[in-house]
Amino acid sequence: MRNTPAWNNDGMNSQGEQREQGEQEEWSRHRREAVEAKERALKAARQDEHERATALIREAVAGFLEAGIAPVPLRARPYRGRGSVRTGLEGWYLKQDRSLAVDAEGRFYVLRVEGGLLSRLRGEAPDPSPAPLVVGRGARDGDTFGIEELLRMRRRDPVPA
């Protein structure tokens, strides 16, 4: 008696199904490992960028203070509506539109908040954001600056309170 494969209704034998399933699992595992490796590399690159940008910001803050450019109270703009919201933060605006700022500790802020009635009355401080080396990358307005260049511009021409 010969050992013949048992065929199922799909025309595959159980050994073929097992091999195909094993190949799919191997491919899925390999793909998952590749995605995880890319995520780790991207996270490490972002962390490196943040550390380098923070070092530049701290250097610039020292330069602002040496040049007698005092920090100003920072205000944030709401996502919807007009006006601005008190933040309780002090620092230096990086852009003329007052959408970005740094504080004396070298933290980078995107000055946008919810801006509801309660935050307009009490104020609302945004959380610091990871500092980028290139400000405005990917923005639709085309306003892209290297952080070092932007900090130099603000030392020459600070944004008033």
C-alpha positions in Angstrom: 0.0 0.0 0.0 1.4 3.3 -1.1 1.5 6.4 1.2 -0.7 8.8 -0.8 -1.5 12.3 0.5 -5.0 13.0 1.7 -6.5 15.8 -0.4 -9.0 18.2 1.0 -11.9 20.0 -0.9 -9.5 22.9 -2.0 -7.2 20.5 -3.8 -4.4 20.8 -1.1 -3.2 18.1 1.1 -2.6 18.7 4.8 1.2 18.6 4.4 1.0 21.4 1.7 -1.3 23.4 4.0 1.1 23.1 6.9 4.1 24.1 4.7 2.2 27.1 3.4 1.0 28.1 6.8 4.6 27.8 8.1 5.9 30.0 5.3 3.2 32.6 6.0 4.1 32.6 9.7 7.8 32.9 8.9 7.1 35.8 6.5 4.9 37.5 9.1 7.6 37.1 11.8 10.3 38.5 9.5 8.1 41.4 8.5 7.2 42.2 12.1 10.9 42.2 13.1 11.7 44.5 10.1 9.0 46.9 11.2 10.2 46.9 14.8 13.8 47.5 13.8 12.7 50.5 11.7 10.6 51.8 14.5 13.6 51.5 16.9 15.9 53.3 14.4 13.4 56.1 13.8 12.9 56.6 17.6 16.7 56.7 18.1 17.1 59.2 15.3 14.3 61.4 16.7 15.9 61.3 20.2 19.3 62.2 18.7 17.8 65.1 16.8 16.0 66.3 19.9 19.2 66.1 22.0 21.2 68.0 19.3 18.5 70.7 18.9 18.1 71.1 22.7 21.9 71.7 23.0 21.6 74.4 20.3 18.6 75.9 22.1 20.4 76.0 25.5 23.4 77.7 23.8 21.1 80.3 22.2 19.3 80.9 25.5 22.6 81.7 27.1 23.3 84.0 24.2 19.9 85.8 24.6 20.7 86.4 28.3 24.2 87.6 27.6 22.9 90.0 24.9 20.3 91.4 27.5 17.3 89.9 25.7 15.0 89.2 28.5 12.4 86.4 28.3 8.8 87.5 27.8 5.5 86.0 29.0 4.4 83.5 26.4 0.9 83.3 25.1 -0.6 80.4 23.1 -3.2 80.5 20.3 -6.3 78.3 20.5 -6.9 75.7 17.9 -10.3 77.3 17.1 -11.3 80.9 17.5 -9.3 84.1 17.9 -7.2 85.7 20.6 -4.6 84.1 22.8 -4.4 82.3 26.1 -2.0 82.9 29.0 0.4 80.1 29.5 2.3 81.0 32.7 5.5 80.3 30.7 8.3 82.8 30.0 10.7 82.5 27.1 11.4 83.7 23.6 9.2 83.4 20.5 11.0 81.8 17.6 8.6 83.0 14.8 7.0 86.3 14.2 3.6 84.7 14.3 4.4 83.6 17.9 3.5 79.9 17.2 6.8 78.5 18.5 8.9 79.4 21.5 11.7 78.2 23.8 12.0 78.7 27.6 15.0 79.4 29.8 15.5 75.6 30.4 15.9 75.0 26.6 12.5 73.4 26.2 10.7 73.8 22.8 7.0 74.7 22.6 4.4 74.7 19.9 2.1 77.4 21.3 -1.3 75.9 20.5 -3.9 74.9 23.1 -7.6 73.9 23.2 -8.6 77.4 24.2 -12.0 76.8 25.6 -13.7 79.3 27.9 -12.1 77.9 31.0 -8.6 78.0 29.6 -9.1 81.6 28.4 -10.0 82.5 32.0 -7.4 80.5 33.9 -4.7 80.1 31.2 -3.3 76.9 29.8 0.3 75.8 29.3 1.2 73.5 26.4 3.5 70.6 27.1 7.0 70.9 25.7 7.5 69.2 22.3 10.6 67.3 21.1 12.9 70.0 19.6 13.5 69.6 15.9 16.7 70.5 14.0 14.4 71.7 11.1 11.4 73.8 12.1 8.4 73.6 9.8 9.5 70.4 8.0 6.4 69.0 6.2 4.4 72.2 6.8 2.2 73.4 4.0 3.2 77.0 4.3 6.8 76.4 3.1 8.2 78.2 6.2 11.1 75.9 6.9 14.1 76.9 8.9 17.0 75.2 10.6 16.7 75.7 14.3 20.2 77.2 14.5 19.3 79.8 11.8 16.0 80.6 13.5 17.7 81.1 16.9 20.3 83.4 15.2 17.5 85.4 13.6 15.8 85.9 17.0 19.0 87.0 18.6 19.3 89.7 15.9 15.6 90.5 15.8 13.7 89.3 18.9 9.9 89.0 18.7 8.4 91.5 21.2 5.9 90.5 23.8 
